[in-house]
């Protein structure tokens, strides 16, 4: 049974990826850093750094032949809803890969929803039932049936964060290590997880 936000077309009315990038660029261009308070300055700096991360991934990443084959073999349309915010570091390190995957298949439509403007939807996809962690991707078929979820980060990255925080390390230091992990991994973990997700969807449709 499809959810109310699906039947109300809130997903389809979300941003296309290029539109998301354009809004991001416009926000950075129209913001005067000298007029910001300390909190606003931090968010501005996050957005600026994340935009650089996003651009770097698009310049260097190519979808592997294995994953490309899985994407091209999709026999039914999917819509990928991603809840996110452009100040989110994990999103900057993962959403560009997701966008490249979606672009590879004519059967995938990617739509971006800002989390803080859609908390009623976000609260239906909490991590561990309590955290509004982003990015969160939810895939649906054309009838609004949920196919799979992914996020907020690859399992290997999450394990790294959980293990280091359990040791009592400061979150700032842990997140620095996390971004180093993202830079070294270059999307391999994301590819592995999406291959598994797509295989599960394909196998379920054959039953």
C-alpha positions, -999 to 999 in steps of 0.1 A, spaced: 0 0 0 15 33 -10 20 60 16 0 93 16 30 114 7 35 92 -24 -1 95 -36 0 133 -29 29 135 -54 52 150 -29 81 128 -41 75 136 -78 73 173 -69 108 170 -53 139 184 -68 157 168 -97 194 164 -90 205 192 -113 179 216 -98 192 206 -63 228 216 -74 216 248 -89 197 258 -57 228 250 -37 251 271 -60 226 300 -58 225 299 -20 263 300 -18 264 329 -43 237 350 -27 251 345 9 274 372 23 296 355 49 303 388 66 266 391 76 264 356 93 265 348 129 287 320 142 262 292 137 253 304 102 289 307 93 295 271 102 267 260 80 279 282 52 314 266 55 299 231 55 279 239 24 309 254 6 332 224 14 305 199 6 300 215 -28 337 210 -35 334 174 -25 304 168 -47 322 183 -77 353 162 -72 333 130 -71 315 138 -103 348 146 -120 364 113 -110 337 86 -106 326 62 -133 300 36 -126 316 1 -127 306 -23 -155 291 -47 -130 268 -22 -114 260 -6 -148 248 -41 -159 225 -44 -129 211 -9 -136 206 -15 -173 188 -48 -165 161 -32 -144 128 -42 -160 105 -18 -141 106 18 -132 117 30 -98 117 64 -81 145 71 -57 135 95 -30 165 110 -11 159 130 21 189 152 27 204 187 33 233 203 15 252 210 48 254 172 55 289 158 50 277 122 45 254 134 18 282 152 -1 302 120 0 274 97 -12 246 115 -31 269 122 -61 274 85 -65 237 79 -61 230 105 -88 254 89 -112 238 55 -107 203 70 -113 216 87 -144 228 54 -158 193 38 -160 163 52 -178 141 33 -153 153 53 -123 139 88 -114 158 106 -86 140 131 -65 155 151 -37 135 163 -7 150 186 20 147 168 53 139 199 74 110 208 51 97 172 52 101 160 88 68 141 86 83 120 59 117 118 76 101 105 108 88 75 88 124 65 80 144 71 112 177 53 116 174 28 144 139 41 151 152 74 166 176 93 145 168 117 116 201 107 99 207 117 63 210 111 35 182 85 35 172 69 2 140 50 -3 131 33 -35 95 29 -47 79 13 -77 54 33 -98 25 22 -75 42 35 -44 53 1 -30 86 4 -12 114 -16 -28 144 -9 -5 160 17 18 196 29 20 215 53 42 227 73 59 261 59 50 277 27 39 278 -1 65 316 -1 66 317 36 72 290 33 99 310 6 116 341 28 116 321 57 132 304 35 158 337 17 168 356 49 172 329 67 192 326 37 215 363 42 223 355 77 236 370 97 207 357 131 200 331 132 172 351 159 153 381 136 151 360 106 142 344 125 113 377 136 100 387 99 98 353 92 82 360 117 53 394 101 48 377 68 45 353 82 19 382 96 -1 401 63 -1 370 41 -7 360 61 -38 324 47 -38 334 10 -38 313 3 -7 283 21 -21 285 1 -54 287 -32 -35 257 -24 -14 236 -11 -44 244 -42 -64 230 -63 -35 199 -41 -32 192 -43 -70 197 -80 -71 172 -84 -42 146 -63 -61 151 -82 -93 149 -116 -76 117 -106 -58 100 -97 -90 108 -131 -105 90 -150 -78 
